[in-house]
Amino acid sequence: MAPIFVGGRRILGSLSSAPTSGLAAGDEYYNTTENQKYIYNSASGSWRRIGGSSGIAQNDGDPFNDNSAIAAFRMNGNATTLSGTVYTGTLSGNNASSNFSTGGQFDQYFNANGGSQMTSNSTSIIPTGNYSLSFWYKSNNAGQANKRVLTVKGSTSTSGWNNYNNSMGFYTGGGVSSSSSAVASVGRVAEIPDATINNNVWHHIAHTISASNSWTIYLDGAAYSGAVSGEARSFNSGSRFAITTYDGGGSYNSICGIDQVRLFNRILTSAEILDLYNES
């Protein structure tokens, strides 16, 4: 099939494998082996999976096919990352199968009871510049007071989510060079009210953050404003990546469900965030 052009984009047709030569930014083709559509990213020299009949699948460790996935946790009975990510291994903490329950957004989920948590201090899970985080969240516990949800300490910027003051807040701050130092300078920069987020419904939450601390948060596939200027917090002196905990103790642990956690080493586009929200 000869290439055709649509809106300036070259459509290469239906092929059984990815083309490897004569490629230009925006080229598209349909992979008949995977029943999946791809677009060519000239900056990374790779094909990015888009749309298609099945969309992003739960077991795709690197869903955009560009080596941008730092870690991806299905939370389907364990806390081991999917293959194809920079980080390889299993989160520490309450990672036994008994801490996972049925009824998640995708099969099972991590059922955090207020005293359970998972963390990692691996050097390979540390974002070193721009990064993005995506996860599914469910809780019917409104009014949780200073309870951590999910936090990331990068070398240039720190970010994360914490339940406080009848909302779930998004916090940012500077990065850290030492794995055993707390980030005392994170501040609440946005929030989602309890009535919207802690309402016993699964919600997709995502954020992107640059090395210079420019950020965007997303709720259920769409950018969400919610900007505020609020109180300061500190995030984890003992770990770089933490789910529902502060320093591995039980005093600041959220009661919630966490499912399908993904960490990327770049800023995802709004279309890519929507792809993750529509993950099948």
C-alpha positions in Angstrom: 0.0 0.0 0.0 1.4 3.4 -1.0 1.7 6.0 1.7 -1.1 8.6 1.8 -1.1 12.0 3.5 -3.7 13.3 5.9 -3.4 16.8 7.4 0.3 16.7 6.5 0.9 13.4 8.2 2.2 10.4 6.2 0.1 7.3 6.8 2.2 4.2 5.9 -0.7 1.8 6.0 -1.1 -1.6 7.7 2.1 -3.5 8.4 3.1 -6.5 10.4 6.1 -4.7 12.0 7.4 -1.2 12.5 9.2 0.5 9.6 12.8 1.3 10.3 14.0 3.7 7.5 13.0 6.9 5.7 11.0 8.0 8.7 9.8 11.5 9.6 8.1 13.0 12.6 4.4 12.2 12.7 4.5 9.2 10.4 1.8 6.7 11.3 1.1 3.0 10.7 -1.2 0.3 11.8 0.5 -2.8 13.3 -1.6 -5.8 12.1 0.2 -8.2 14.5 -0.8 -6.2 17.6 -4.0 -4.6 16.2 -2.4 -1.3 17.4 -1.7 2.1 15.9 1.7 3.9 16.2 3.1 7.3 15.5 6.7 8.1 15.0 8.6 10.3 17.5 11.6 11.7 15.7 13.1 13.2 18.9 13.5 9.8 20.5 13.8 7.8 17.2 11.0 5.5 18.3 7.4 4.6 17.6 4.8 5.6 20.2 1.7 3.5 20.6 -1.6 5.4 20.2 -5.3 4.6 20.0 -5.9 1.3 18.3 -8.6 -1.2 19.0 -7.3 -2.1 22.4 -5.6 1.1 23.6 -3.0 0.9 26.4 -3.0 -2.6 28.0 -2.7 -3.2 31.7 0.5 -5.2 31.2 2.3 -2.6 29.1 5.4 -1.7 31.2 6.4 0.9 28.6 3.1 2.0 27.2 4.4 4.7 24.9 7.2 2.5 23.5 9.9 5.1 24.1 11.8 3.9 27.1 10.2 6.6 29.3 8.7 4.2 31.9 10.7 4.4 35.2 8.3 1.9 37.0 4.9 0.4 36.6 3.0 -1.4 39.3 -0.2 -3.3 38.5 -1.0 -4.0 42.1 -2.5 -7.2 41.0 -1.6 -9.3 44.1 2.0 -8.0 44.3 4.1 -4.8 44.2 6.5 -6.0 41.5 7.1 -3.6 38.5 6.1 -4.7 35.0 8.9 -5.6 32.5 10.2 -2.9 30.2 10.8 -0.3 33.0 14.0 1.3 34.3 13.4 0.1 37.8 13.3 -3.7 38.3 12.1 -5.2 41.5 9.4 -5.2 44.2 8.4 -2.4 46.5 9.3 -2.9 50.2 6.7 -3.0 53.0 3.3 -4.5 53.1 3.7 -6.3 49.7 2.2 -9.7 50.7 -0.8 -10.9 48.7 -3.0 -10.4 51.7 -2.7 -6.7 51.3 -4.3 -6.8 47.9 -8.1 -7.0 47.4 -10.4 -7.7 44.5 -12.5 -4.9 43.0 -9.8 -2.6 41.8 -10.0 -0.5 38.7 -8.1 -3.4 37.1 -8.5 -6.7 38.9 -6.9 -6.4 42.4 -5.6 -3.3 44.1 -3.4 -2.3 47.1 -5.8 -2.0 50.0 -4.2 0.5 52.3 -5.8 0.3 55.8 -4.2 3.2 57.5 -1.3 1.1 58.8 0.1 -0.4 55.6 2.5 1.1 53.1 5.1 0.4 50.4 8.3 2.2 49.6 11.5 2.1 47.6 14.8 3.8 47.9 16.3 2.2 44.8 18.5 4.6 42.7 16.8 3.4 39.6 13.4 4.7 40.7 14.7 8.3 41.2 13.6 10.8 38.6 16.5 13.0 37.6 14.7 15.8 35.7 11.2 16.1 34.3 8.8 13.3 35.3 5.1 12.2 35.4 3.1 10.1 37.8 -0.2 8.3 37.1 -2.3 6.1 39.4 -5.9 5.1 40.3 -7.3 6.0 43.7 -10.4 5.2 45.7 -11.4 6.1 49.2 -14.6 6.9 51.1 -12.7 8.4 54.1 -13.3 12.1 54.0 -11.5 14.4 56.5 -8.3 12.4 56.7 -5.9 14.6 58.6 -2.4 14.9 57.1 -2.4 11.4 55.5 0.1 10.7 52.8 -1.1 9.1 49.5 1.8 8.9 47.1 5.1 10.8 47.1 8.1 11.0 44.8 11.5 12.5 45.7 13.4 13.4 42.6 16.9 14.8 42.3 15.6 18.1 41.0 12.0 18.3 42.2 9.8 16.5 44.8 6.0 16.0 44.4 3.2 14.1 45.8 -0.3 13.8 47.2 -1.6 14.1 50.8 -5.1 14.1 52.4 -5.6 17.1 54.6 -8.2 19.8 55.4 -11.1 18.0 53.7 -9.3 17.6 50.4 -6.5 15.8 48.8 -3.7 18.2 48.2 -0.9 18.2 45.6 2.5 19.3 47.0 5.8 20.3 45.3 9.3 21.2 46.4 12.9 21.1 45.6 14.8 17.9 44.9 17.3 16.1 47.2 20.7 14.6 46.6 20.7 12.2 49.5 18.3 9.3 49.7 18.1 9.6 53.5 17.1 13.3 53.7 13.6 14.7 54.2 12.2 17.3 51.9 11.0 19.9 54.4 10.1 22.5 51.7 7.2 21.0 49.9 4.1 23.2 49.8 0.5 22.6 48.9 0.0 24.1 45.5 -3.3 22.5 44.4 -6.1 20.5 46.0 -9.2 18.3 45.0 -12.1 18.5 47.5 -13.2 15.4 49.4 -16.6 15.5 47.8 -14.9 15.0 44.4 -12.1 12.7 45.3 -12.9 10.8 48.5 -16.3 9.7 47.4 -15.9 5.9 47.2 -15.3 5.9 43.4 -12.2 5.0 41.5 -10.5 8.1 40.1 -7.5 8.4 37.8 -5.0 10.9 39.2 -1.9 12.1 37.4 0.6 14.9 37.5 3.6 16.2 35.5 6.4 18.2 36.9 9.5 19.8 35.4 13.0 20.2 36.8 12.1 23.8 37.4 8.9 22.9 39.4 6.4 23.7 36.7 3.5 21.3 37.1 0.1 20.2 35.9 -2.4 17.9 37.7 -5.1 15.8 36.0 -8.3 14.2 37.3 -10.0 11.5 35.3 -8.2 12.3 32.1 -8.5 16.0 32.1 -6.3 18.9 33.4 -7.6 20.1 36.8 -6.8 23.6 38.2 -7.5 23.6 42.0 -4.6 25.9 42.6 -4.0 27.0 46.2 -1.3 28.4 48.3 -1.1 26.4 51.5 0.8 24.8 54.3 4.2 23.2 54.1 5.0 19.5 54.7 8.0 17.2 54.5 8.1 14.0 52.5 10.0 10.9 53.7 13.5 11.0 55.1 13.9 7.3 54.5 12.6 6.6 51.0 12.4 8.1 47.5 9.1 6.6 46.5 6.4 6.0 49.0 2.8 4.8 48.8 0.4 5.7 51.7 3.1 6.5 54.2 5.5 9.0 55.7 8.8 7.4 56.7 7.3 3.9 56.8 5.3 4.5 60.0 1.6 4.3 60.5 0.9 7.8 61.9 0.4 9.5 58.5 -1.0 6.6 56.3 -4.0 7.2 54.2 -6.9 4.7 54.1 -7.5 4.1 50.4 -7.1 1.9 47.5 -4.2 2.3 45.0 -4.1 0.7 41.6 -2.0 0.8 38.4 0.8 3.1 39.4 3.1 4.4 36.7 6.1 6.7 36.9 7.7 8.2 33.7 10.9 10.1 33.1 9.4 12.9 31.1 6.4 15.2 30.9 3.5 13.3 29.4 1.2 15.2 27.0 -2.5 15.7 27.8 -3.3 13.2 25.1 -1.0 10.6 26.8 -2.7 11.2 30.1 -6.0 10.6 28.5 -4.6 7.4 27.0 -3.8 6.2 30.5 -7.2 7.2 31.8 -8.7 5.1 29.0 -6.3 2.2 29.7 -8.1 -1.1 29.0 
